[in-house]
Amino acid sequence: MSIIIVGVGEADFKAMEFLDGDNGVLKSLTGEPAARDIVQFVPFRQFKNAPREALSQMVLAEVPKQLVSYYKWQGWPPRAVCTHSPLHTVGCSVP
């Protein structure tokens, strides 16, 4: 699971930035570290005058890393990546 939060408005989003965990490992009240970083927080106000693509890119930036960390956490090895043409498999490799 990945949690994506977009902060809209001029509110103080310090709590959301804390949940993002970009400044270190997030810990519970008892000091136990989070198993994985699954939260991406982006304040919308930073993208008011930016191209639409900039917000999309920032919002989705951590999802691939989060997916890979989940697979590693579960102990699931990567599968072969294959390139297919309409008639046959062109090549396969393990990333």
C-alpha positions in Angstrom: 0.0 0.0 0.0 1.1 3.5 -0.8 -0.5 6.6 0.8 -0.4 9.8 -1.2 -1.5 13.0 0.5 -1.9 16.3 -1.3 -2.2 19.3 1.0 -4.6 21.9 -0.4 -4.8 25.4 1.0 -2.6 27.5 3.2 -2.8 25.3 6.4 0.2 24.2 8.4 1.1 20.8 7.1 4.0 19.9 9.5 2.2 16.8 10.7 1.8 15.6 7.1 5.4 16.3 6.3 6.4 14.3 9.4 4.3 11.3 8.2 6.1 11.5 4.8 9.3 10.2 6.5 11.7 11.9 4.1 13.7 13.3 6.9 14.5 9.9 8.5 12.8 6.7 9.7 9.3 7.3 11.1 8.9 5.8 14.6 5.9 5.0 16.7 5.3 6.5 20.1 7.1 3.6 21.7 10.2 4.2 19.5 9.6 1.3 17.1 10.8 2.1 13.6 8.3 1.8 10.7 8.9 -1.2 8.6 8.6 0.8 5.3 8.1 4.4 4.1 4.6 4.3 2.5 3.6 7.9 2.7 4.2 10.6 0.1 3.0 14.1 1.0 3.0 17.0 -1.4 1.7 20.5 -0.6 -0.3 21.7 -3.6 0.6 25.3 -3.1 4.1 24.6 -4.3 2.6 23.7 -7.7 0.1 26.4 -8.2 2.0 28.0 -11.1 3.8 24.8 -12.3 2.9 22.7 -15.3 0.3 19.9 -14.4 3.0 17.3 -15.1 5.2 18.6 -12.2 2.5 17.8 -9.6 1.9 14.4 -11.1 5.6 13.6 -11.2 6.1 14.7 -7.5 3.1 12.9 -6.3 4.1 9.6 -7.9 7.8 9.9 -7.4 8.1 7.4 -4.5 5.6 4.8 -5.6 8.2 2.6 -7.5 10.5 2.6 -4.5 7.6 1.8 -2.2 6.6 -1.1 -4.4 10.1 -2.5 -4.5 10.5 -2.2 -0.7 7.2 -4.1 -0.3 8.4 -6.9 -2.4 11.7 -7.1 -0.5 9.8 -6.9 2.8 7.6 -9.9 1.7 10.7 -11.8 0.5 9.4 -12.0 -3.1 12.2 -12.1 -5.7 11.9 -10.1 -8.9 10.4 -11.8 -11.9 12.0 -11.9 -15.3 11.2 -8.9 -17.4 10.3 -9.9 -21.0 10.0 -7.8 -24.1 7.3 -9.2 -26.4 6.7 -8.7 -30.0 3.5 -9.7 -31.6 5.0 -13.0 -32.8 7.6 -14.0 -30.1 9.5 -13.1 -26.9 12.4 -10.9 -27.8 14.3 -11.2 -24.6 14.0 -11.8 -20.9 16.1 -10.7 -18.0 15.9 -10.4 -14.2 16.3 -6.8 -13.1 
